[in-house]
Amino acid sequence: MPPDFRNNQDTALSELLDLTIPADCEAIPKIVDTVSEVLERREVPEQKRLEIGLALQEALANAIVHGCGNDTSKEVHCRLQTDSHRHILITVSDPGPGFRPDLVPNPNNPENLYADHGRGVYLIRQLMDEVTFQRRGNEIRMWKF
């Protein structure tokens, strides 16, 4: 479980990265590689780095495609933080109108099995330990413990 910041002063977050990128899908691999390098230097195990990288890739793609409408004049914000317990928090936000995560169709339902999209949020939830949406759904907070 992520730390409860309201009750425990010991769990303040440390900033590892704070990046703003243009809403361009070609920027995604560089951001994922940069995050992976930071995590490797912090001796995060490879399996966790791979899971975080794939979840981050999906979150950035959603922010660019859905939040920014592929408009490269808009920007996506990505933060990488850790706490004293070495838990990893990644936050991705965009300037879009947001969405209701509870209304995202389940890709495992028979009518969605062959859809060519709609698996990003599901995949993120499978890869990360806790996922929450803030600010009308245009900010995702992803925890890896």
C-alpha positions as CSV (number, residue, x, y, z in Angstrom):
1,M,0.0,0.0,0.0
2,P,1.2,3.5,-0.6
3,P,2.1,5.5,2.4
4,D,-0.5,7.7,4.1
5,F,1.1,11.1,3.9
6,R,-1.5,12.7,6.2
7,N,-0.5,10.6,9.2
8,N,3.2,9.9,8.7
9,Q,5.8,12.6,8.2
10,D,8.5,10.0,7.5
11,T,7.1,9.3,4.0
12,A,7.7,12.6,2.3
13,L,8.4,12.2,-1.4
14,S,11.7,12.9,-3.0
15,E,11.7,14.2,-6.6
16,L,13.8,12.1,-9.0
17,L,12.5,13.6,-12.3
18,D,10.2,16.4,-13.3
19,L,9.7,16.6,-17.1
20,T,7.5,18.4,-19.5
21,I,7.3,17.2,-23.0
22,P,5.5,18.2,-26.2
23,A,2.5,15.9,-26.9
24,D,4.4,13.9,-29.5
25,C,4.4,10.1,-29.4
26,E,7.9,10.1,-30.7
27,A,9.0,11.5,-27.3
28,I,7.7,8.5,-25.4
29,P,10.7,6.1,-25.8
30,K,13.2,8.8,-24.6
31,I,11.1,9.5,-21.5
32,V,10.7,5.8,-20.7
33,D,14.4,5.2,-21.2
34,T,15.3,8.2,-18.9
35,V,13.0,6.9,-16.2
36,S,14.4,3.4,-16.5
37,E,18.0,4.7,-16.2
38,V,17.1,6.7,-13.1
39,L,15.5,3.6,-11.6
40,E,18.5,1.4,-12.6
41,R,20.8,3.8,-10.8
42,R,18.6,3.4,-7.7
43,E,19.0,-0.4,-8.0
44,V,15.3,-1.0,-8.7
45,P,15.1,-4.6,-9.9
46,E,14.8,-5.2,-13.7
47,Q,11.3,-6.8,-13.6
48,K,9.9,-3.7,-11.8
49,R,11.7,-1.4,-14.2
50,L,10.1,-3.2,-17.1
51,E,6.6,-3.1,-15.6
52,I,7.0,0.6,-14.8
53,G,8.3,1.3,-18.3
54,L,5.4,-0.4,-20.0
55,A,2.8,1.3,-17.7
56,L,4.5,4.7,-18.3
57,Q,4.5,4.1,-22.0
58,E,0.7,3.5,-21.9
59,A,0.1,6.5,-19.6
60,L,2.1,8.8,-21.9
61,A,0.4,7.5,-25.0
62,N,-3.1,8.1,-23.4
63,A,-2.1,11.6,-22.3
64,I,-0.8,12.5,-25.8
65,V,-3.6,10.8,-27.9
66,H,-6.6,11.4,-25.7
67,G,-5.6,14.3,-23.4
68,C,-3.8,16.4,-26.0
69,G,-5.5,15.1,-29.2
70,N,-2.0,14.6,-30.7
71,D,-1.6,18.4,-30.7
72,T,2.2,18.9,-30.4
73,S,1.6,22.5,-29.2
74,K,0.3,21.0,-26.0
75,E,2.4,19.5,-23.3
76,V,2.4,16.4,-21.0
77,H,3.9,16.5,-17.6
78,C,5.7,13.5,-16.0
79,R,7.1,13.2,-12.5
80,L,9.0,10.4,-10.9
81,Q,9.2,10.4,-7.1
82,T,10.2,8.0,-4.4
83,D,9.5,7.8,-0.6
84,S,11.7,6.6,2.3
85,H,10.4,3.0,1.7
86,R,11.7,3.0,-1.9
87,H,8.2,3.0,-3.3
88,I,8.0,4.6,-6.7
89,L,5.4,7.1,-7.7
90,I,4.9,8.2,-11.3
91,T,2.5,11.0,-12.2
92,V,1.5,11.8,-15.8
93,S,-0.8,14.7,-16.5
94,D,-2.2,16.5,-19.5
95,P,-4.2,19.6,-20.2
96,G,-7.2,17.7,-21.6
97,P,-10.8,17.5,-20.4
98,G,-10.1,14.2,-18.5
99,F,-12.3,11.2,-18.5
100,R,-14.2,8.9,-16.1
101,P,-12.0,5.8,-15.5
102,D,-15.0,3.9,-14.1
103,L,-16.6,4.2,-17.6
104,V,-13.7,2.6,-19.5
105,P,-14.9,-0.7,-21.0
106,N,-13.4,-3.9,-19.6
107,P,-11.2,-5.3,-22.5
108,N,-11.9,-8.8,-21.1
109,N,-15.6,-8.6,-21.9
110,P,-16.5,-10.7,-25.0
111,E,-17.7,-7.7,-27.0
112,N,-14.3,-5.9,-26.4
113,L,-12.0,-8.8,-27.1
114,Y,-11.2,-7.9,-30.7
115,A,-11.3,-4.1,-30.3
116,D,-8.1,-2.5,-31.6
117,H,-7.9,-0.1,-28.7
118,G,-9.0,0.3,-25.1
119,R,-6.4,-1.8,-23.2
120,G,-4.1,1.0,-21.8
121,V,-5.8,1.7,-18.5
122,Y,-6.4,-2.0,-17.9
123,L,-2.7,-2.8,-18.7
124,I,-1.5,0.0,-16.4
125,R,-3.7,-1.4,-13.5
126,Q,-2.2,-4.9,-14.1
127,L,1.4,-3.7,-14.1
128,M,1.3,-1.2,-11.2
129,D,0.5,-1.8,-7.6
130,E,-1.9,1.1,-7.2
131,V,-3.4,3.5,-9.8
132,T,-5.5,6.5,-9.1
133,F,-6.9,9.3,-11.3
134,Q,-7.0,12.9,-10.2
135,R,-8.0,16.3,-11.7
136,R,-11.1,15.1,-13.6
137,G,-9.1,12.1,-14.9
138,N,-6.4,14.0,-16.7
139,E,-3.8,13.0,-14.2
140,I,-2.8,9.4,-13.4
141,R,-0.8,8.5,-10.3
142,M,0.9,5.1,-10.5
143,W,2.6,3.4,-7.6
144,K,5.1,0.5,-7.6
145,F,6.1,-0.9,-4.2
